[in-house]
Amino acid sequence: MNRIKSQKTVDRNEVVKFLADELKIAFIRDYCPNGLQVEGQSRISSIVSGVTASLALIEAAIESKADTILVHHGYFWRNENACITGPKQKRIKLLLSHDINLLAYHLPLDCHPVLGNNSQLAKVLGFTTTGRFGENDLGWLGMVTVPELVTVSDLAAWIGKKLGRPPQIIGKPEQKLDTIGWCSGAAQDLLPDAVQAGATVYLSGEISERTVHEAREYGITYLACGHHATERFGIQALGDCLRKKFGIHHEYIDIDNPV
């Protein structure tokens, strides 16, 4: 990689404030801190974005000479062991020793009507949005706009093509498509809300053992499309937003994850 940083720089606090306002982080209840999680350089010129602040992403950002990392999954989750040991110590030590900022936005990024994971997922898959459901309006409701997608089987093949991995289908592949609900990541617990909102097919990233039984008993088809696979697009859109807003460099780096 070894990319040359853009010459344009911006005050870190200006970027943090813009993101707080744009993503409305003060109004969304979450189970991790949203915003600046690890403080690095006071001025930002080059951002690397990714889904999760893993050691591999940090090393890639260092190789790319970035001064800031922007992610959907950061650190300091509720009920997480607070001790800075093991992998957490290695990650944070690397960030601090290279003076790199870590910016993380979880549910506020899922919720955003334009830049968010669910909005961007709809764009990728060709869904129109007709409504929202669930706490924080996390769940999305809509219809397929691609004419050749008629059945669940058609949709599954389309998702496999667009996301690079085939979804797991719980339900009837031959079912005709109607109202679709979706929520990226690990949103299997929104299934009852999707049913109540009128969805006959529901997409999320992950599925639990108990969710299989719930889907069958509700009579709704469930497509498990991959946690990582469904959450790659929001963080890219957010990084591009910063690039356009402040004139700084942005590069998305995908650290593959089969889950």
N, C-alpha and C positions, 0 to 999 in steps of 0.2 A: 504494500500500500504506500506508506511514506508520502502521503499527500502534503502539498504545501498549503499552509493555512491561508485563508483569505486575509487581506490586509485590514478589512473593516473589523472593528471591535465595538462591543457594546457593554455597558455596565451590567454586571450580573444581576444586581437588584432590580434593574429595569426589566430584564427578561423574566425574573421570578414574579414581579408584580403583574406584568402582562399576562402570564400564564394563570396566575391566581384569579384574575378578573375574567379572563376568557373562559376558563373552565369552571368558574364559580365554586371553587373548592370550599369556601366557607359555608355553603348551603347544602352540601352533600355529606351525609353520615358515612364514614368509611372505617375500616379497621387497620389502617396504617396511615402515617403522615404523608400528606401530599405537598409537594414543593421541593425545596432544597433540603436534601437528606444528608449530604456530605459536602462541606464547604471546601472549595478549591480556589482557583484564581479569581480575582475581583473583576476581571474583564473577560468577555467571551468572544472568541473569533471563529471557533471550529467545533461543531457539535457532531457526535456520533450517537445515533439512536438505535434502539434495539428493544426487544420484548422484555427481557429480563436482565438485571444487572449481575450476570454471572461472571466468574473469573475469566472465562473465554472472551466475553464481550469487553471487559476492562482491558485485557491484553491486546485485543484488536484495536481498541480506541487509542491505546498508547502507541501502537504501531502506526496508526493513522495520524498521530500527532494532534489529537483532539484535546481541548481543554475542558470539555463538558460532555457528560453522558446523559442522555435523555431516555427514560425507560417507562414502561407500564408497570412492571413488577420491580419494586425497589426492596428496601429493607424495613426492619423494625415493625413487624406485624404484631397485632394483638395476640397475646399469649405466647409469643415467641420468647425463647430463652434470651435474656438481655445480655448475657456474657459475650464478650468479643473474643471468641475462641474458634478453632477449627476453620472451616471454609469462610465464615464471616470475617474472622481476623485477617485472613489472606486477602480477601477482597478489599476491605476497608484500608488495610495497610498499603496496598498498591495504589488506591485512590489518593490517599494522603501523601504518600511519598512522591507522587507525580503531580500533586497540586491540581487534581481533576475534580470538578464539580459533579455531583450526582443529583439530577432532577428526576423525580418519580411522580407519576400521576396515575392513580388506579381507577376507582369508580368514576371520578369526574371525567376521565377520558372515555370510559364506556358510555357515559350518558350524553356526551356533547352531540348536538343535533347535526353538525356538519363534519367536524374533525374526528368524532368518536369512532370507536371500534365497530359499533353496530351500524352506524351510518355508512361507514366506509365498506363494511362487509356487504351491506345491501347494494352498494354501488358496484362492487366486484361481481356479485351474483346476479344482478339485474332484478332486484326487488323494488317495488314501489312501497312507500310507507303510508299506512292508513291510520295508525294509532300507536299508543304506547301502553305499557302495563307494568305492574309490580312496583315495589318500593323504589323511590328515586326515578321512576319511569325507566328502569333498566331494560325491561323487555320491549321489543318492537314487534309490530303487527303489520302485515302487508300482503302483497300478491306478487306472483312471478310475472314478469313482463316479456320473457323470452318465449315466442310463440311455439317453438318446437318442444318445450317442456310441458308435458301433459300429465305424467304420472310421477310418483315418488321415485321410481327407478330412473326415469329421465333426469330428475333433479339430482339424484345421488351421483349419477355419471357426470353431470355438469359441475357439481361441487368438487368431485375428484379432479376434474380437469383444471378448474380455477384455483383450487387450494393446494394441488399437488399431492393429495392423499385421498383415498376413497373413504367416505363416511361409513360408520356402522349404522345399519338400519334396524330399528326395533318397530315392527309393524308390517304392513302389507306393501311390498314394492309396486304392486299393480294399482294401488289407490290413486284416484284422480286428485290432482292438486286443487286446492281451494285457498282458504285463508291460512297464511303461514305466520308463525311466531318465531322469533329468534333472539338469542342473547349470547354473546361471545363468552369464551372462557369456561369457567366451572359454574354454570347457571342451571344445573339440573333441578335445583329446588324451586325454580320459577315455573316449573311445569304446571302446577295447579292454576297459577295465575294466567298462563297462556291458554289453558282450557277455558277458564272463565271468560277470557277476553274473546273467545270464539275461534281460536286456532284449531285446525284439524291436523296440521303438521308442525312440529316444533324442532328447531335446530339449536344446538349449543355445542360447546367444545367438548366437554366431558360428559360421562354418564356413570352413575353409581349402580351397584347391584340392585338396590331397592327401586331405583328409577325404572328399571325394566318392567317390574310388576305394576308400578303406578301407571306407566304408559299403556300397558295392555288393558288395565282395568278402566282407565279413562277412555279408551278407544281412540287414542291419538297416536300418530306415527312419530317416532323420535329419531332424529339423525344426529349422531355424535360425530362431529366434524374435526375435532382436534382442538385442544386448548390453545396451543401455540399457533396453529394454522389459522384460527379465527381471530387472533389478536395481533396480527402483523401489520395491519393496515392503518389503524388509528395513530400509532406512534410515528409512522412514516408521514402521515398527513400533518401531524403536529410539528414535526421537525421541518417540513417544507414550509409551514406557516411561519415559523421563526426565521427561516432563510429569506422569505419574501418580505417579512416585516422589518427585519434588522439588517439585511444584506450580508449575513454571515454564512459561512460554509456549513452544509449539512450533508451527512452521509449515513444511510441506513445500512446496518450490518446484521445479517440474519445468522443467528447461531441455531442451527437446526435442532429441533426437539420433536420426537415422534409422538409425544403425548398432546 
